[in-house]
Amino acid sequence: MARIAHLSDIHFGAHDPKIVAATEAWLQQHQPELVIVSGDFTQRAKRDQFRAAAAWLNRLRAAGMKLLVIPGNHDVPLYDLLRRFSAPLRRYKRYISNDLCPFYEDDAVAILGLNTARSLTIKDGRINHDQMRILRDRFASVAPDKTRILVTHHPLFAMPIGRGGELSEAVGRHEDAIRAARAAGIHIALAGHFHRTYAETAQKMVAHAGGALVIQAGTATSTRLRNAEPQSFNWLHVHRHDSIELQVVVWDGAGFRRGHHVAYSRTENAWTAQPIIDSAAMPGIRIAQQAQGSGSDP
């Protein structure tokens, strides 16, 4: 079994220091095998924001945690046009990671991160054909009994997160990206960007999407919330490629507490969900499957 903490949308520069400290404390207490951060380390890609993010990551490493990180659209300068178009991820590479396609593998899981942030768009994401090739090639030699996980900042799929349940924009080259993920046999697709928790089977979102379970993380530490959903992150227990548990860990104003807890099992490319009764879980926080609220801002 692999225990994985999935955080997203940290947004140093628009963060709550108390909540940042609480994420460290929670992770140190629970010691996941891997911490995934799916982008938006900064609010405006400023040097001091990257330095704060790097210090936070270094404290996690010093506590013995392994990390897999990718950038988000907020990690590309918005107003510094020269830097935005000439070297959009220079500061990210300097302070966070030089690897834009990180890969992690152990006895239970194989995980690939892909950068979807682009300088030509303000908030939307994109996957290019070279990345699709990397996606297929990386998983080609992975043992069939391992859980295959793809991490992006922008979700591959359109999300029903508008005020009336309308769909968000899908990642650029959406159909090609889904075909590549299906060819790679992806079991779980993790992303962030919208500051909303969400989980759904890919087949219910797009026909012929393959057997992936799509899991979105909310914002872990940002003060810019969506539809009053509190700060949160995901806690995954990956038992097998056909059996996982997902629990949302939620900020209650004083600390992080366990929230909605769901077990997922997979048969014939279909995931089924079974809520787990947890008397200690924080009430009122649920993994959305028809979320309502506003989308992401630039």
C-alpha positions as CSV (number, residue, x, y, z in Angstrom):
1,M,0.0,0.0,0.0
2,A,1.1,3.6,-0.8
3,R,0.1,6.5,1.3
4,I,0.1,9.7,-0.7
5,A,-0.7,13.3,0.3
6,H,-1.9,15.3,-2.7
7,L,-1.7,19.1,-2.2
8,S,-2.3,21.8,-4.7
9,D,-2.6,25.6,-5.2
10,I,-0.3,26.6,-2.3
11,H,-0.1,30.3,-3.6
12,F,2.7,31.8,-1.5
13,G,1.9,35.5,-1.6
14,A,-1.8,34.8,-1.0
15,H,-1.3,32.3,1.8
16,D,-2.1,31.9,5.4
17,P,1.1,31.3,7.4
18,K,-0.8,29.5,10.1
19,I,-2.2,27.1,7.6
20,V,1.2,26.6,5.9
21,A,2.6,25.6,9.3
22,A,-0.3,23.3,9.9
23,T,0.3,21.4,6.7
24,E,3.8,20.8,7.8
25,A,2.7,19.5,11.2
26,W,0.1,17.2,9.7
27,L,2.4,15.7,7.1
28,Q,5.2,15.2,9.7
29,Q,2.8,13.4,12.0
30,H,1.4,11.1,9.2
31,Q,4.6,10.6,7.2
32,P,3.3,9.8,3.7
33,E,5.4,7.8,1.3
34,L,5.1,10.6,-1.1
35,V,3.9,14.2,-1.1
36,I,2.5,15.4,-4.5
37,V,2.1,19.2,-5.1
38,S,0.2,19.8,-8.3
39,G,1.2,23.4,-9.0
40,D,0.6,27.1,-8.2
41,F,3.3,27.4,-5.6
42,T,3.1,31.2,-5.9
43,Q,0.5,33.9,-6.4
44,R,2.4,36.0,-9.0
45,A,5.7,34.1,-9.6
46,K,7.7,36.7,-7.6
47,R,11.2,35.9,-6.3
48,D,10.2,36.2,-2.6
49,Q,7.2,34.0,-3.2
50,F,9.3,31.3,-4.8
51,R,11.8,31.5,-1.9
52,A,9.0,31.0,0.6
53,A,7.8,28.0,-1.3
54,A,11.3,26.6,-1.6
55,A,11.8,26.9,2.1
56,W,8.5,25.1,2.8
57,L,9.5,22.2,0.5
58,N,12.9,22.0,2.0
59,R,11.4,21.7,5.5
60,L,9.3,18.7,4.2
61,R,12.4,17.1,2.7
62,A,14.3,17.7,5.9
63,A,11.5,15.8,7.7
64,G,12.3,12.8,5.4
65,M,9.5,13.2,2.9
66,K,9.8,12.4,-0.8
67,L,8.2,15.0,-3.2
68,L,6.8,15.1,-6.7
69,V,6.1,18.6,-7.8
70,I,4.9,20.4,-11.0
71,P,4.3,24.0,-11.8
72,G,0.9,25.8,-12.3
73,N,-0.2,28.8,-14.3
74,H,0.4,31.1,-11.3
75,D,4.1,30.1,-11.4
76,V,4.4,31.8,-14.8
77,P,4.8,35.6,-14.5
78,L,1.6,37.4,-15.5
79,Y,2.6,41.1,-15.6
80,D,6.4,40.7,-16.4
81,L,5.8,40.2,-20.1
82,L,9.5,39.9,-21.0
83,R,10.1,37.1,-18.5
84,R,6.7,35.6,-19.2
85,F,7.5,35.0,-22.9
86,S,11.3,34.6,-22.8
87,A,11.8,32.5,-19.6
88,P,8.3,31.7,-18.1
89,L,9.5,29.0,-15.7
90,R,13.1,30.2,-15.0
91,R,12.3,31.0,-11.3
92,Y,10.3,27.8,-10.9
93,K,13.3,25.8,-12.1
94,R,15.7,27.8,-9.9
95,Y,13.8,27.6,-6.7
96,I,11.4,24.6,-7.0
97,S,12.6,22.0,-9.5
98,N,14.3,21.8,-12.8
99,D,12.4,18.7,-13.7
100,L,9.1,19.4,-15.5
101,C,8.3,15.7,-16.1
102,P,9.0,14.2,-12.7
103,F,8.6,10.4,-12.3
104,Y,8.3,8.4,-9.2
105,E,8.1,4.6,-8.9
106,D,8.1,2.1,-6.0
107,D,6.7,-1.3,-5.4
108,A,3.1,-0.1,-5.5
109,V,2.8,2.9,-7.7
110,A,4.2,4.6,-10.8
111,I,3.5,8.4,-11.0
112,L,4.3,10.9,-13.7
113,G,3.9,14.7,-13.5
114,L,3.4,16.8,-16.6
115,N,3.6,20.6,-16.8
116,T,0.5,22.1,-18.3
117,A,1.3,25.8,-17.6
118,R,2.0,27.9,-20.7
119,S,3.1,31.5,-21.2
120,L,0.6,32.1,-24.0
121,T,-2.4,31.6,-21.9
122,I,-3.5,33.4,-18.7
123,K,-5.1,30.6,-16.8
124,D,-5.7,27.7,-19.2
125,G,-3.5,24.7,-19.6
126,R,-2.1,22.6,-22.4
127,I,-0.4,19.3,-23.1
128,N,1.8,19.0,-26.2
129,H,2.6,16.0,-28.3
130,D,6.1,15.5,-26.9
131,Q,4.5,15.2,-23.4
132,M,1.9,12.7,-24.7
133,R,4.8,10.6,-26.1
134,I,6.6,10.8,-22.7
135,L,3.3,9.8,-21.0
136,R,3.0,6.7,-23.2
137,D,6.7,5.8,-23.0
138,R,7.1,6.2,-19.3
139,F,4.4,3.7,-18.5
140,A,5.2,1.3,-21.2
141,S,7.6,-0.7,-19.0
142,V,5.6,-0.4,-15.7
143,A,4.4,-3.7,-14.3
144,P,0.7,-4.2,-14.8
145,D,-0.1,-4.7,-11.1
146,K,1.2,-1.2,-10.2
147,T,-1.2,1.8,-9.9
148,R,-0.5,4.3,-12.6
149,I,-1.0,7.9,-11.6
150,L,-0.8,11.0,-13.8
151,V,-0.4,14.4,-12.1
152,T,-1.2,17.7,-13.9
153,H,-2.1,21.2,-12.6
154,H,-4.9,21.7,-15.1
155,P,-7.3,18.7,-15.3
156,L,-7.5,16.8,-18.5
157,F,-11.3,17.0,-18.3
158,A,-13.9,19.7,-18.2
159,M,-15.2,20.1,-14.7
160,P,-18.8,20.8,-13.6
161,I,-17.8,23.6,-11.2
162,G,-19.6,26.6,-12.6
163,R,-22.3,28.4,-10.6
164,G,-25.0,26.4,-12.4
165,G,-22.9,23.3,-12.9
166,E,-21.7,24.4,-16.3
167,L,-18.4,22.9,-17.4
168,S,-15.0,24.5,-17.2
169,E,-12.5,24.6,-20.1
170,A,-10.7,21.3,-20.6
171,V,-6.9,21.2,-21.0
172,G,-5.7,22.1,-24.5
173,R,-5.5,19.2,-27.0
174,H,-8.0,17.5,-24.7
175,E,-9.0,14.6,-26.9
176,D,-5.4,13.7,-27.8
177,A,-4.3,13.9,-24.1
178,I,-7.2,11.6,-23.1
179,R,-6.2,9.1,-25.8
180,A,-2.6,9.2,-24.5
181,A,-3.7,8.7,-20.9
182,R,-5.9,5.8,-22.0
183,A,-3.1,4.2,-24.0
184,A,-0.8,4.5,-21.0
185,G,-3.4,2.7,-18.8
186,I,-3.7,5.6,-16.3
187,H,-5.7,4.5,-13.2
188,I,-5.8,7.8,-11.4
189,A,-5.6,11.4,-12.7
190,L,-4.7,14.0,-10.1
191,A,-5.0,17.8,-10.6
192,G,-5.8,21.1,-9.0
193,H,-6.3,24.6,-10.4
194,F,-10.0,25.2,-9.4
195,H,-9.6,25.2,-5.6
196,R,-12.4,22.6,-5.4
197,T,-12.4,19.0,-4.3
198,Y,-13.9,16.7,-6.8
199,A,-13.8,13.0,-7.8
200,E,-15.5,11.2,-10.7
201,T,-14.8,8.4,-13.1
202,A,-13.5,9.5,-16.4
203,Q,-16.0,7.4,-18.3
204,K,-18.8,9.5,-16.8
205,M,-17.2,12.7,-18.0
206,V,-16.1,11.7,-21.5
207,A,-17.0,8.8,-23.6
208,H,-14.2,6.3,-24.4
209,A,-12.0,8.0,-21.8
210,G,-10.6,4.8,-20.3
211,G,-10.6,3.6,-16.8
212,A,-9.2,6.5,-14.9
213,L,-10.5,8.0,-11.6
214,V,-10.3,11.7,-11.8
215,I,-9.4,13.4,-8.4
216,Q,-9.2,17.1,-7.9
217,A,-7.6,18.8,-4.8
218,G,-8.8,22.0,-3.3
219,T,-6.4,24.8,-2.3
220,A,-4.2,23.7,0.6
221,T,-3.1,27.1,2.0
222,S,-4.5,30.0,-0.2
223,T,-6.7,32.6,1.3
224,R,-8.6,32.9,-2.0
225,L,-11.3,30.3,-1.6
226,R,-14.1,29.1,-4.0
227,N,-17.7,29.0,-2.9
228,A,-16.5,29.2,0.8
229,E,-14.9,25.7,0.5
230,P,-12.2,25.7,3.2
231,Q,-8.6,24.9,2.6
232,S,-8.0,21.2,2.2
233,F,-5.8,18.5,0.6
234,N,-6.2,14.9,-0.3
235,W,-5.0,11.8,1.6
236,L,-4.8,8.7,-0.6
237,H,-4.3,5.1,0.4
238,V,-3.5,3.2,-2.7
239,H,-4.1,-0.5,-1.9
240,R,-3.9,-1.8,-5.5
241,H,-4.5,-0.5,-9.0
242,D,-8.2,-1.4,-8.5
243,S,-8.7,-0.3,-4.9
244,I,-8.0,3.0,-3.2
245,E,-9.2,5.2,-0.4
246,L,-9.6,9.0,-0.7
247,Q,-10.0,11.2,2.3
248,V,-10.2,15.0,2.3
249,V,-8.2,16.6,5.0
250,V,-9.9,19.9,5.9
251,W,-8.8,23.1,7.7
252,D,-11.3,23.8,10.5
253,G,-9.9,27.2,11.6
254,A,-7.5,25.8,14.1
255,G,-6.0,22.7,12.5
256,F,-6.5,20.1,9.8
257,R,-9.0,17.4,10.4
258,R,-10.3,14.4,8.5
259,G,-13.2,15.0,6.2
260,H,-15.2,13.0,3.7
261,H,-13.8,9.5,3.3
262,V,-14.6,7.3,0.3
263,A,-13.3,3.9,-0.8
264,Y,-13.1,3.3,-4.6
265,S,-13.0,-0.1,-6.2
266,R,-12.5,-0.8,-9.9
267,T,-13.9,-3.6,-12.1
268,E,-13.8,-3.6,-16.0
269,N,-12.8,0.1,-16.3
270,A,-15.6,1.3,-13.9
271,W,-14.9,2.8,-10.5
272,T,-17.5,2.5,-7.8
273,A,-17.6,4.6,-4.6
274,Q,-18.5,3.5,-1.1
275,P,-18.5,6.2,1.6
276,I,-16.7,5.2,4.8
277,I,-18.4,6.1,8.1
278,D,-15.9,7.9,10.3
279,S,-17.2,9.3,13.5
280,A,-14.2,11.6,13.9
281,A,-14.5,13.1,10.5
282,M,-15.3,16.8,10.1
283,P,-19.0,17.1,9.1
284,G,-20.2,19.0,6.1
285,I,-17.2,18.5,3.8
286,R,-17.9,16.2,0.9
287,I,-16.1,15.1,-2.2
288,A,-18.1,16.9,-4.8
289,Q,-19.5,15.0,-7.8
290,Q,-21.6,17.9,-9.1
291,A,-19.8,20.8,-7.6
292,Q,-21.1,24.4,-7.6
293,G,-19.0,27.5,-7.4
294,S,-16.8,29.8,-9.5
295,G,-13.9,28.7,-11.6
296,S,-10.2,29.7,-11.3
297,D,-9.0,33.3,-11.8
298,P,-5.9,34.3,-13.8
